Amino acid sequence: MSKIVVFGAGGRGGRRVIEEALSRGHEVTAVVRDPAKARDLAAAGVTVVQGDVTEAADVANAAKGHDAAIVSVYRPDVPADEFYGNAARAVLEGLGKAGVHRLVVLGIGTLLESAPGVRFMDQPEFPLEFMPFNLGRAVELEVLRTTETDVDWVVVAAPPTPLDNQRARTGRYQVTGNRLLPYDDGSGPRFDYPYDDKGPKFTFTDLAVALVDEAVDPKHHRELVGVSH
């Protein structure tokens, strides 16, 4: 059994991670900004603590005594580059102080390559309205890559299309490295995953399987990796 601390535990990704970890018998601590909104997690046997992922002291206090940390966070009220950059720095510093050496971050598939050396978000047809958020996630990845730290991190990203939060867990996924796999909608292989409900679906439940797998049995180190069906 491992002890896992989950930052951003109140969101869809965080809650699926907690469900997956509990189903395997792991001990889980959920870090949220407002514990009052996570009473159901406490009722399920999860230790719920209040904390700010952008504050290294909060990260260290919540993570102390754990084997691994999983980060699945989102703040629409803060500029993405500011939030994700600050969060990455605080998490690395806080985990270092707490002596937690494994970090798994839920990333974003637009940073994966659709062609050699070309990120999905760099394609000319990429919607401009999504660019600020994606640039913020790129800042996060750059902080992880350039910070000198003993923390062994990995960023795990699903294909860049809305995830299915309804379908049941299959427990199956494949790792695609730093590239995207094409999908076929009947007109041949494509990479232009739509930001709507018509695209190929990967599930939050199977994404959670991949995140917990990397937390308790690390296979990838200091890199961005894609996962898909």
VOLOVO-117995 format. One line per 4 residues: number of its first residue (from 1); for each residue x, y, z of C-alpha. Coordinates in steps of 0.1 Angstrom, whole numbers. Example, Ala and Ser with C-alpha at 12.3 -4.5 7.8 and 13.67 -1.06 7.14 Angstrom:
# VOLOVO-117995
1) 123 -45 78 | 137 -11 71;
# end
This chain:
# VOLOVO-117995
1) 0 0 0 | 12 35 -9 | 3 68 6 | -7 93 -21;
5) -14 130 -17 | -37 145 -44 | -37 182 -51 | -68 195 -69;
9) -88 166 -54 | -121 184 -58 | -120 184 -96 | -131 157 -120;
13) -96 144 -126 | -87 145 -89 | -118 127 -78 | -113 99 -104;
17) -77 96 -92 | -89 92 -56 | -115 66 -66 | -88 46 -85;
21) -63 48 -56 | -88 38 -30 | -100 9 -51 | -64 -5 -50;
25) -62 -1 -12 | -39 29 -11 | -41 56 15 | -51 90 1;
29) -49 126 13 | -70 151 -7 | -57 187 -8 | -84 212 -16;
33) -89 250 -12 | -123 245 5 | -127 214 26 | -164 221 30;
37) -169 211 -6 | -151 178 -1 | -171 163 28 | -180 133 6;
41) -143 125 3 | -139 126 40 | -169 103 44 | -152 78 20;
45) -122 75 42 | -100 101 26 | -80 125 47 | -90 160 36;
49) -67 190 42 | -69 226 31 | -40 239 10 | -29 261 -18;
53) -9 244 -45 | 9 276 -53 | 23 279 -17 | 53 257 -11;
57) 47 256 27 | 11 242 21 | 25 216 -3 | 51 205 22;
61) 27 203 51 | 2 183 31 | 27 159 15 | 49 150 45;
65) 49 113 51 | 35 104 16 | 51 82 -10 | 39 101 -41;
69) 20 132 -51 | -5 136 -80 | -14 171 -92 | -46 177 -111;
73) -54 214 -108 | -73 242 -126 | -79 278 -117 | -100 298 -143;
77) -98 329 -122 | -60 333 -124 | -40 338 -156 | -28 304 -167;
81) 9 312 -171 | 9 327 -136 | -10 299 -119 | 7 269 -135;
85) 42 284 -133 | 37 293 -96 | 21 259 -89 | 50 239 -105;
89) 76 259 -86 | 57 255 -53 | 51 218 -58 | 87 210 -65;
93) 99 231 -36 | 73 217 -12 | 78 181 -21 | 115 185 -18;
97) 110 199 18 | 86 170 26 | 110 143 13 | 84 131 -13;
101) 103 121 -44 | 76 110 -69 | 54 136 -87 | 28 128 -113;
105) 11 158 -130 | -20 156 -151 | -9 175 -182 | -26 186 -215;
109) -24 168 -248 | -19 199 -269 | 18 199 -258 | 22 165 -274;
113) 36 163 -310 | 13 158 -340 | 44 158 -362 | 82 156 -354;
117) 90 188 -335 | 55 202 -339 | 33 204 -309 | -5 200 -315;
121) -10 236 -303 | 15 249 -329 | -7 239 -358 | -20 269 -378;
125) -56 258 -373 | -53 257 -335 | -81 279 -320 | -66 312 -308;
129) -90 314 -279 | -74 284 -263 | -39 296 -267 | -35 315 -233;
133) -44 283 -213 | -21 261 -234 | 8 286 -231 | 3 284 -193;
137) 6 247 -194 | 37 250 -215 | 52 273 -188 | 44 246 -162;
141) 63 220 -182 | 92 243 -187 | 95 250 -150 | 95 212 -144;
145) 122 207 -170 | 145 234 -159 | 143 234 -121 | 171 216 -103;
149) 153 192 -80 | 155 157 -66 | 118 152 -73 | 112 125 -99;
153) 84 140 -120 | 63 129 -150 | 36 148 -169 | 8 125 -182;
157) -15 138 -209 | -45 124 -227 | -55 133 -262 | -66 170 -266;
161) -103 165 -267 | -130 166 -240 | -127 135 -218 | -156 111 -211;
165) -166 113 -175 | -194 88 -177 | -180 55 -192 | -168 29 -168;
169) -132 20 -162 | -116 -5 -186 | -81 -4 -170 | -65 -3 -205;
173) -45 24 -221 | -13 27 -241 | 16 51 -237 | 24 71 -268;
177) 56 89 -257 | 56 126 -266 | 35 121 -297 | -2 119 -304;
181) -19 90 -321 | -41 98 -350 | -78 90 -350 | -100 80 -379;
185) -135 95 -382 | -141 77 -414 | -122 101 -437 | -87 88 -428;
189) -62 93 -401 | -64 128 -385 | -47 147 -357 | -70 177 -355;
193) -88 166 -324 | -119 188 -321 | -127 207 -289 | -163 195 -289;
197) -183 163 -282 | -177 148 -316 | -141 137 -312 | -126 104 -301;
201) -130 99 -263 | -106 88 -237 | -121 84 -202 | -113 101 -169;
205) -114 66 -153 | -87 52 -175 | -67 83 -173 | -68 79 -135;
209) -55 44 -139 | -24 57 -158 | -18 84 -132 | -20 61 -103;
213) 2 35 -121 | 29 61 -125 | 26 72 -89 | 30 37 -74;
217) 51 20 -101 | 71 47 -120 | 79 39 -156 | 86 74 -169;
221) 109 100 -155 | 113 137 -161 | 93 137 -193 | 59 144 -209;
225) 41 113 -220 | 8 108 -237 | -17 81 -230 | -45 69 -252;
229) -68 40 -259;
# end
